[in-house]
């Protein structure tokens, strides 16, 4: 099969990318609005709330790799990925609604238990959907730059969902008269949209025949083999550091707006600019990656992001315009990470197939998905624990120590993490030339197997 044959149609890319829009809406609201909703509206302390996110990530360390293994070994007439799309639809919808609508009669401890249960179950079924979904994307094309095109399209829909998830809670709260009344209505609507778009993708995107027939390692052996892949370990560390750096924005943005910049209407516009920078630079990153390679392009993006975060330390009361403008380069860096990171991961899976003789998208994606959620969970945990440590008290004028602490969490840590990620990435061994050699060997092996079978 030629590279031209492997080119994905616009319809394939759009159909695959649709769920990214709705799931981004859901995860954006959880990342940005849920912490502030439970602390400032319902009275749960920041310290208590941080443990919910931490326990959720500990649970993900078990469920994500396990789901990757299960998905790799599934054999049905619908394929090994697609059945899980149907299994997860209704639970995600219901649990997303419940997490935003706790009973008003619950005590603080009752609210904590309600949130813990709903949060862990929501992310469990999110895993049931997302691991097979992500794995399916890894299988749709073996072509080096076509993968960037696919995940660039997915990233565009994800950003659109993030933008919707940024503004919709404000709209629903205003329309219903309060956050407590508006957020449950928002959750019901978002959950329904998510279910519909997953169904569309289920019926319009098929798995490659050779992917359905592939075999997988036993679970423990598969994990051991996965972590023996040097390219994957380097990529994992880079992605985790870069993503954690960017993930501090979600839980701390509302606190920065209220207590540092002191302009409470600005977060939606900061996030809009951030996502706009990410969306509009997708063609730029695609062009640069084709000209200079994925590795150099991503390294440059991480350095740009680090500089943007470092400059953010200059925020103080009234600097809302500076905040909006600096969101452009940091958003662009985030967009590059979310597009080229998965594309490079698919190349790493090719190197693993050459070494092991087994194609294991689910195993790699299970670990990768855990990193995705661990990045946000760790950022939320550190951010909320940090607020507790520096002496944050809700709805009062903050001390200078608290203000400085917020800026360290929001600006300095992300800058350092992105610089660290760029340095680690210097050790990444897989280039376009190396990948071309890997694909040639895999194609020769496949053609040899086909000849034997005949």
C-alpha positions in Angstrom: 0.0 0.0 0.0 1.4 3.4 -1.0 1.4 6.5 1.1 -1.2 8.0 -1.1 -3.5 5.0 -0.3 -2.9 5.7 3.4 -4.1 9.3 3.2 -7.2 9.8 5.3 -10.2 11.6 3.9 -11.6 14.7 5.5 -14.7 12.7 6.4 -12.7 10.1 8.3 -10.8 12.8 10.2 -13.9 14.7 11.1 -15.9 11.6 12.1 -13.0 10.4 14.3 -12.5 13.8 15.8 -16.2 14.5 16.8 -16.1 12.9 20.3 -13.0 15.1 21.1 -15.3 18.1 21.0 -17.8 16.8 23.5 -15.4 15.1 25.8 -13.3 18.2 25.9 -16.4 20.2 27.0 -16.8 17.7 29.9 -13.2 17.6 31.0 -12.8 21.4 30.7 -15.6 22.1 33.1 -14.3 19.5 35.6 -10.8 20.9 35.4 -11.6 24.6 35.6 -15.0 25.0 37.3 -15.4 22.0 39.6 -12.7 22.9 42.1 -13.9 26.5 42.6 -17.6 25.3 42.6 -16.9 22.9 45.5 -14.7 25.3 47.5 -16.4 28.7 47.0 -20.0 27.6 46.5 -20.4 24.4 48.5 -17.8 24.9 51.2 -15.5 21.9 50.7 -11.9 23.0 51.7 -9.2 23.1 49.1 -7.2 20.5 51.0 -10.1 18.0 51.1 -10.8 18.6 47.4 -7.2 17.9 46.4 -7.4 14.3 47.8 -10.3 13.6 45.4 -8.1 14.4 42.4 -5.2 12.5 43.9 -7.2 9.3 44.6 -8.7 9.5 41.1 -5.2 9.5 39.6 -4.1 6.5 41.8 -7.2 4.6 40.5 -6.3 5.6 36.9 -2.9 4.0 37.4 -4.8 0.7 37.6 -7.6 1.1 35.2 -5.9 2.8 32.3 -3.2 0.1 31.6 -5.8 -2.6 32.4 -8.2 -1.1 29.8 -5.5 -0.9 27.2 -4.7 -4.6 27.7 -8.4 -5.6 27.6 -8.9 -3.5 24.4 -5.9 -5.1 22.7 -7.3 -8.6 23.4 -11.0 -7.9 22.6 -12.3 -9.8 19.5 -15.9 -9.0 18.3 -17.6 -8.5 15.0 -17.5 -4.8 15.6 -13.7 -4.9 16.2 -11.6 -4.6 19.3 -12.1 -0.9 20.1 -15.6 0.1 19.0 -17.8 -2.0 21.4 -16.5 0.1 24.3 -17.8 3.2 22.8 -21.4 1.9 23.3 -20.7 0.6 26.8 -19.5 4.0 28.1 -22.0 6.4 26.7 -24.8 6.3 29.3 -22.6 6.1 32.4 -20.5 9.1 31.3 -23.7 11.1 30.8 -25.3 10.1 34.2 -22.1 10.5 36.3 -21.3 13.9 34.7 -24.7 15.1 35.7 -24.4 13.7 39.3 -21.0 15.2 40.0 -22.6 18.7 39.4 -25.8 18.1 41.3 -25.1 16.9 44.9 -28.0 17.1 47.4 -28.2 20.4 49.2 -28.8 18.5 52.4 -25.3 17.0 52.4 -22.8 18.0 55.0 -19.2 19.0 54.1 -18.1 15.4 54.7 -21.1 14.1 52.7 -20.2 16.4 49.8 -16.6 15.1 49.9 -17.9 11.5 49.7 -20.4 12.3 47.0 -17.7 14.0 44.9 -15.1 11.2 45.5 -17.5 8.5 44.3 -18.8 10.3 41.3 -15.4 11.5 40.3 -13.8 8.1 40.4 -16.7 6.4 38.6 -16.8 9.1 35.9 -13.2 8.7 35.2 -13.5 4.9 35.2 -16.1 5.0 32.4 -14.1 7.8 30.7 -11.2 5.2 30.6 -13.5 2.6 29.1 -14.2 5.0 26.3 -11.0 6.9 25.9 -8.4 4.1 25.8 -10.1 2.3 22.8 -10.8 5.7 21.2 -7.3 6.9 21.4 -6.0 3.4 20.3 -8.2 3.5 17.3 -6.6 6.7 16.2 -3.1 5.2 16.5 -4.2 2.4 14.0 -6.0 4.5 11.3 -2.8 5.2 9.3 0.8 4.1 9.4 2.1 7.1 7.5 4.5 9.5 9.4 3.0 12.9 8.6 -0.6 11.7 8.0 -0.7 10.9 11.7 0.1 14.5 12.5 -2.7 15.5 10.2 -5.2 13.2 12.0 -4.3 14.3 15.4 -4.2 17.9 14.2 -7.8 17.5 13.2 -8.7 15.9 16.5 -6.9 18.7 18.3 -9.0 21.3 16.4 -12.2 19.7 17.7 -10.8 19.3 21.2 -10.0 23.0 21.3 -13.5 23.9 20.1 -14.8 21.8 22.9 -12.6 23.5 25.4 -13.8 26.9 24.3 -17.5 25.7 24.6 -16.6 24.2 28.0 -15.1 27.6 29.1 -18.1 29.8 28.3 -21.1 27.4 28.7 -21.0 27.2 32.6 -21.1 31.0 32.8 -24.1 31.0 30.4 -26.0 28.3 32.2 -25.4 29.9 35.6 -26.6 33.2 34.4 -29.7 31.7 32.6 -30.7 29.7 35.7 -29.9 32.4 38.2 -27.1 30.7 40.1 -24.2 28.2 39.7 -26.0 25.6 41.9 -29.0 25.7 39.6 -27.2 26.2 36.3 -24.4 23.7 36.4 -26.7 20.6 36.6 -28.6 21.8 33.6 -25.3 22.3 31.8 -24.2 18.8 32.7 -27.4 17.2 31.3 -27.0 19.0 28.0 -23.3 18.3 27.6 -23.7 14.6 28.5 -26.4 14.3 25.8 -24.2 16.0 23.2 -21.3 13.7 24.2 -23.5 10.6 23.7 -24.7 11.7 20.3 -21.2 12.4 18.9 -19.8 9.1 20.2 -22.6 7.3 18.4 -21.9 9.1 15.2 -18.2 8.2 15.4 -19.1 4.5 16.2 -21.1 4.2 13.0 -18.9 6.1 10.7 -15.3 5.0 11.6 -14.3 1.4 11.0 -11.2 -0.4 12.3 -8.4 -1.6 9.9 -8.8 -5.3 9.3 -5.2 -6.2 10.2 -5.6 -4.3 13.5 -8.5 -6.4 14.6 -6.6 -9.7 14.0 -3.5 -8.7 16.0 -2.5 -10.6 19.1 -1.3 -9.1 22.5 1.0 -10.0 25.3 -0.2 -11.1 28.7 -0.9 -8.1 30.9 2.2 -8.0 33.2 4.6 -9.0 30.4 3.1 -6.3 28.2 3.7 -3.6 30.9 7.3 -4.8 31.3 8.0 -4.8 27.6 6.4 -1.4 27.2 8.7 0.2 29.8 11.7 -1.4 28.2 11.1 0.8 25.1 13.6 3.6 25.5 11.9 5.9 23.0 8.6 5.5 24.8 10.1 6.2 28.3 11.8 9.4 27.0 8.6 10.5 25.3 6.5 9.7 28.4 8.7 11.9 30.6 8.6 14.8 28.1 4.9 14.6 27.7 4.2 14.3 31.4 6.4 17.3 32.3 5.0 19.5 29.5 1.4 18.5 30.2 1.7 19.0 34.0 3.1 22.5 33.3 0.1 23.4 31.2 -2.4 21.8 33.5 -1.8 24.3 36.4 -3.9 26.7 34.3 -7.2 24.9 34.7 -7.6 24.7 38.5 -5.9 28.0 39.3 -7.2 30.4 36.6 -10.3 31.5 38.5 -8.2 32.1 41.7 -5.7 34.2 39.7 -8.5 36.3 38.2 -10.2 36.9 41.5 -7.2 37.5 43.8 -4.2 38.5 41.7 -5.4 40.3 38.6 -8.7 41.2 40.3 -10.8 41.1 37.2 -13.3 38.2 37.5 -14.7 38.4 34.0 -11.3 37.9 32.3 -10.8 34.0 32.7 -13.2 33.2 29.8 -11.3 35.5 27.5 -7.9 34.3 28.6 -8.9 30.7 27.9 -10.5 31.8 24.6 -7.2 33.4 23.6 -5.2 30.4 24.9 -7.4 28.0 22.8 -7.4 30.3 19.9 -3.6 30.4 19.9 -3.6 26.6 20.0 -6.2 26.2 17.2 -4.8 28.8 14.8 -1.2 27.5 15.0 -2.1 23.9 14.0 -1.4 24.6 10.3 1.9 26.3 11.4 3.0 23.3 13.5 2.1 20.9 10.7 4.1 22.9 8.2 7.1 23.2 10.5 7.0 19.5 11.4 7.1 18.6 7.7 10.0 20.9 7.0 12.1 20.5 10.2 10.8 17.3 11.7 8.4 16.6 14.6 11.2 16.6 17.2 12.7 20.0 16.5 9.2 21.5 16.1 8.0 20.2 19.4 11.2 21.3 21.2 10.8 24.8 19.9 7.2 24.9 21.0 8.0 23.8 24.6 10.7 26.5 24.9 8.2 29.1 23.6 5.7 27.9 26.2 8.2 28.1 29.0 9.1 31.7 28.1 5.4 32.6 28.1 4.8 31.1 31.5 7.9 32.8 33.0 6.7 36.2 31.8 3.3 35.5 33.4 5.0 36.1 36.8 4.6 39.8 36.1 0.9 39.7 36.6 -0.6 41.9 39.2 -3.9 43.9 39.8 -5.2 45.2 36.5 -2.9 43.4 34.1 -5.7 41.6 32.3 -4.6 42.6 28.8 -1.1 41.2 29.4 -2.7 38.0 30.6 -4.8 37.7 27.5 -1.8 38.4 25.2 0.6 36.0 26.9 -2.1 33.3 26.5 -1.3 33.2 22.8 2.2 31.7 22.9 1.4 29.4 25.8 -1.7 28.2 24.0 0.2 27.6 20.8 2.8 25.5 22.7 -0.1 23.5 24.3 -1.6 22.9 20.8 1.7 21.6 19.5 2.1 19.2 22.5 -1.4 17.8 22.0 -0.9 17.3 18.3 2.7 16.1 17.9 2.8 14.1 21.2 0.2 11.5 20.0 1.7 11.5 16.5 5.1 10.7 17.8 3.7 8.1 20.1 2.2 6.3 17.1 5.7 6.2 15.6 7.1 4.7 18.9 4.4 2.0 18.6 5.9 1.1 15.2 9.3 0.7 16.7 7.8 -1.6 19.4 6.1 -3.7 16.8 9.4 -4.1 14.9 11.1 -5.2 18.1 8.4 -7.5 19.6 6.5 -8.6 16.5 3.2 -7.5 18.3 1.1 -4.4 17.7 -0.1 -3.1 21.1 -1.7 0.3 20.7 -3.9 -0.3 23.8 -1.0 -1.1 26.0 0.8 2.1 25.1 -2.3 4.3 25.1 -3.3 2.9 28.5 -0.1 4.3 30.0 -0.4 7.4 27.9 -3.9 8.1 29.0 -2.9 7.7 32.6 -0.3 10.4 32.0 -2.9 12.7 30.5 -5.1 12.4 33.6 -2.2 12.2 36.0 -1.0 15.5 34.7 -4.2 17.3 35.4 -4.7 15.4 38.7 -1.2 16.2 40.0 -1.5 19.8 38.9 -4.9 20.1 40.7 -3.5 18.3 43.8 -0.4 20.4 44.0 -2.3 23.6 43.2 -5.0 23.0 45.8 -2.5 21.7 48.4 -0.4 24.7 47.6 -3.3 27.1 48.2 -3.8 25.4 51.6 -0.1 25.6 52.5 0.3 29.3 51.6 -2.7 30.3 53.7 -5.5 30.8 51.1 -8.9 31.6 52.6 -11.9 31.8 50.3 -13.7 35.1 49.6 -11.3 37.5 51.5 -8.5 39.8 50.5 -5.4 37.7 50.2 -2.0 38.5 51.8 1.1 39.2 49.7 2.5 35.8 50.6 -0.6 34.1 49.2 -0.4 36.3 46.0 3.3 35.3 45.4 2.5 31.7 46.1 -0.3 31.7 43.5 2.0 33.2 40.9 4.7 30.6 41.7 2.1 27.8 41.2 0.6 29.4 38.1 3.7 30.8 36.4 7.1 29.6 37.7 6.4 25.8 38.0 4.9 25.6 34.4 7.9 27.5 33.1 10.4 25.1 34.8 8.6 22.0 33.8 8.5 23.0 30.1 12.2 23.8 30.1 12.8 20.5 31.7 10.7 18.7 29.1 12.6 20.4 26.2 15.9 19.3 27.8 14.7 15.7 28.2 13.6 15.5 24.6 17.1 16.0 23.4 17.6 12.3 24.3 14.7 11.1 22.1 16.1 8.7 19.5 13.3 8.4 16.9 13.6 10.7 13.9 11.8 10.7 10.6 14.7 8.9 8.9 14.8 6.2 11.6 11.0 5.8 11.4 11.2 5.4 7.6 13.6 2.5 8.1 11.3 1.0 10.7 8.3 1.2 8.3 10.3 -0.4 5.5 11.2 -3.3 7.7 7.7 -3.7 8.9 6.3 -3.6 5.4 8.9 -6.2 4.3 8.0 -8.4 7.2 4.3 -8.1 6.4 4.8 -8.8 2.7 6.9 -11.9 3.6 4.1 -13.2 5.9 1.6 -12.6 3.1 3.8 -14.6 0.7 4.1 -17.5 3.1 0.3 -17.5 3.7 -0.2 -18.0 0.0 
